Amino acid sequence: MEWLLLLLPLAAASGWYSGRRSAGRTRPRAGQGCDLDQAYFEGLNLLLNEQPDRAVDHFIEMLEVNTETVETHLALGGLFRRRGEVDRAIRIHQNLIARPSLSREQRHQALLELGRDYLKAGLYDRAIALFDELLEQSHFHLQALQHLHQIYQRISDWRQALATASRLEAMGGGSLKRERAHYQCELAEQALTKGDDVQASQLLKAALASDSHCVRASIGLARLAQRRGDLDEAIRRYSAVAEQDPNYMDEVLRPLAECYESQCGQGQSTAASEFEQGLQQTLQRAARQLGSLKALEMLLERYLRQGQGAQAKALLLDYLEHYPSSGALQQLLCLDPADAEVAGLLRRGLARLVGAEHPYQCGQCGFVARQLHWQCPGCGRWGELKPRILMENQRKAAVSGLAPDSAESAQSAF
């Protein structure tokens, strides 16, 4: 029945067209109108007898390509592509392109549709060749460039993706600064794989120039600075994440703590005390203002290592009051179990609960993941997959009035 509904419009169009041709001739050749009508009814009979494949082929052969039927062919090919019948769509559009009677604009439209067929089928080389051919055409160059941009992302050709994104922006295709920044970060990762830290640094700085809120570029530059021993630069780059997007602070707290601890080991006793105090303030603000469970865990580790059990318990209770979560409850049970047997059961149950969670979620499509992806596997958007607990806790903080009023105040906290 679904195929019947799909093909009835085509059957009607074929019948209308054959009747129009018969009626339009003042002196038709003997039997010509009858032949068209008979062919139409043969196709309809195939359709009603649930032979859709043969019916489609029959109607396509009947529907002669000329200036009056091009749009019907294009619509039919697009319909097959959307339904996943890519082979049929390709056949229809290839048949169109082969016709010498098409106008220049009609041929370009058919080329565009055939390129979309190849894209849908994953035949990227063929699609690129067609879209490249259309780039210089006045009517379809923007659509062709958009499809090329999509293909280059799929095949991870980041240089071409960067070039097409720049061209799209120049043609009025909207801002693609976030995408361009991530392409430059991808190229930086390739440079790092080759051991070229200088080129990687240049690309990461270019990414920040493209998008000043690119967390990924700041983290990359911080890691490079940390690796070469420039701890002040590394701390500055890691801390910048709070201003760019506080949702990613959990990703930098551990390496930020490593930088502070390295400074403590290098400095005099007074300076070391200042570095330790700076680290604790950073962690306290991340836990209090952002609801960072990782910051809470790191603080608890430090308090317990220093024998400050009372401070650790007070911190936990305060956190749970504002950000109740299974992870914080698990920390509390580990810290002060009232009953060994019950606490053991709760610890194991909460551990399973926490382990089953997907800590990252896309803010656009809701896709959840166990690890950080800079490009969402669900919707393909860049920089939208973020730690769920930070996003949820910041919403809670906004309601309770704990959250910073602005990005600038968030940065000042770090």
C-alpha positions, -999 to +999 in steps of 0.1 A: +000+000+000+029+024+008+043+018-027+009+023-042+006+057-026+041+066-038+035+057-074+000+068-080+011+104-086+036+092-111+009+071-128-015+100-129+013+123-143+021+097-170-016+093-179-021+131-180+010+135-202+000+107-226-035+121-229-021+157-234+001+145-262-027+126-279-051+155-276-025+181-286-019+167-321-044+178-347-037+147-368-022+119-348-009+089-365-032+059-366-031+040-333-007+064-316-030+076-289-042+041-283-006+029-278+000+056-252-032+048-234-025+011-235+011+017-221-004+038-193-029+011-183-002-016-184+018+004-159-012+010-137-020-027-139+015-036-127+011-011-099-022-025-087-008-061-089+019-051-064+047-052-088+061-017-080+096-023-094+083-031-128+057-004-126+084+022-118+105+011-147+075+012-170+064+047-161+099+060-164+102+047-199+068+061-208+077+096-194+097+109-223+123+135-213+115+169-227+111+205-214+077+196-200+087+166-180+121+175-166+106+187-133+087+155-129+119+135-134+137+156-109+110+153-083+108+116-088+145+112-084+146+133-053+117+112-039+136+080-044+167+094-028+149+105+003+134+070+006+168+054+003+163+041-032+196+058-043+202+034-073+169+044-089+175+081-082+210+078-099+194+061-129+168+088-133+192+117-130+218+101-153+191+095-179+183+132-177+218+144-181+222+122-212+195+141-230+208+167-254+174+186-254+180+200-218+186+236-213+219+247-196+201+254-164+182+221-165+214+202-170+230+220-140+200+211-119+202+175-129+240+175-121+233+189-087+207+162-080+230+135-092+257+148-070+233+146-040+226+110-050+263+102-050+267+119-016+238+099-002+254+067-015+288+075-001+304+079-035+323+109-025+348+111-053+320+112-079+301+137-059+331+160-055+337+159-093+301+170-100+301+197-073+334+210-085+319+213-120+290+233-106+311+257-085+315+282-114+278+282-122+258+313-111+227+294-099+241+265-080+276+274-068+264+280-032+246+246-029+276+228-045+300+245-020+278+235+009+278+199-002+316+199-007+319+213+028+299+184+041+319+158+022+353+172+033+342+169+069+330+133+064+363+122+048+384+143+074+401+164+047+405+193+071+424+216+048+397+214+021+370+218+048+388+249+061+390+263+025+354+256+017+342+271+050+361+303+043+345+305+008+311+298+022+314+327+046+326+350+018+295+340-002+271+349+026+267+313+039+267+325+076+294+324+103+314+292+104+341+305+128+335+276+153+339+250+125+370+267+111+386+267+146+380+230+150+394+223+115+426+241+125+427+221+158+424+189+137+453+200+116+472+208+148+467+173+160+481+160+127+511+182+132+516+169+168+514+133+155+544+142+132+562+158+161+559+193+147+551+213+179+559+246+162+533+242+134+508+228+159+512+259+181+507+282+151+475+263+141+461+264+176+467+301+178+450+305+144+421+286+158+418+310+187+420+339+162+391+323+143+370+317+174+382+333+207+359+309+226+375+277+212+382+257+244+399+230+224+426+254+212+433+267+247+437+232+260+460+223+232+482+254+238+482+247+275+494+211+270+522+223+247+533+249+273+531+223+301+552+199+280+580+225+274+580+235+311+563+269+308+540+265+337+528+301+340+517+300+303+501+266+309+481+278+339+470+309+320+458+288+291+440+262+313+424+289+334+411+307+302+386+278+298+365+292+326+359+323+305+355+305+272+330+278+284+329+268+321+312+236+312+347+223+301+365+231+334+365+194+345+387+187+315+415+209+327+414+206+365+438+177+367+465+191+344+460+225+361+466+209+395+497+193+380+511+227+369+504+242+404+521+212+421+551+214+398+554+251+407+552+241+444+581+217+439+602+243+421+597+273+444+607+283+479+586+274+509+567+307+508+561+305+471+550+269+474+525+278+500+511+305+477+508+280+448+490+255+470+466+282+482+460+293+446+452+257+436+428+252+466+410+284+458+406+274+421+392+240+432+369+255+458+354+280+433+350+253+406+331+231+431+311+259+446+302+280+415+302+254+388+292+223+408+322+204+396+323+169+411+358+165+399+369+196+418+351+183+449+369+149+446+403+166+442+397+188+472+387+159+493+419+141+484+439+171+495+420+176+527+423+139+537+460+138+528+466+167+551+445+152+579+417+177+576+387+153+579+364+179+594+370+204+565+364+175+541+330+166+557+319+202+558+328+207+522+308+176+512+277+186+531+277+220+516+281+206+481+253+181+486+230+209+498+234+228+465+243+199+441+227+166+452+241+138+432+249+101+434+286+108+430+287+132+459+267+107+481+293+081+472+320+104+484+302+110+517+297+073+523+334+067+517+343+095+541+320+087+570+301+054+568+277+051+597+271+013+593+297-008+576+274-033+560+248-008+547+275+016+536+292-012+517+260-020+498+253+016+491+289+022+479+287-007+455+252+003+442+262+039+437+294+028+420+274+008+395+250+037+391+278+062+385+296+038+362+265+033+340+261+070+334+271+087+302+290+118+315+288+138+282+258+151+264+252+173+233+235+206+241+219+206+206+206+171+199+209+154+233+233+127+222+251+111+252+286+096+253+311+081+276+340+102+263+345+136+250+340+141+212+347+176+199+323+169+170+290+154+181+285+120+165+247+126+166+242+159+149+277+167+137+279+201+155+313+211+169+319+220+205+284+210+218+292+177+236+299+188+272+300+173+307+264+167+318+270+172+355+284+207+350+256+218+327+230+204+352+248+219+382+251+253+366+214+253+360+209+245+397+234+272+406+216+298+384+183+290+403+200+293+437+220+324+428+254+307+431+264+309+395+287+338+383+268+367+367+289+367+336+317+350+318+341+377+331+332+369+367+337+332+360+372+339+347+380+360+377+372+330+399+401+312+383 
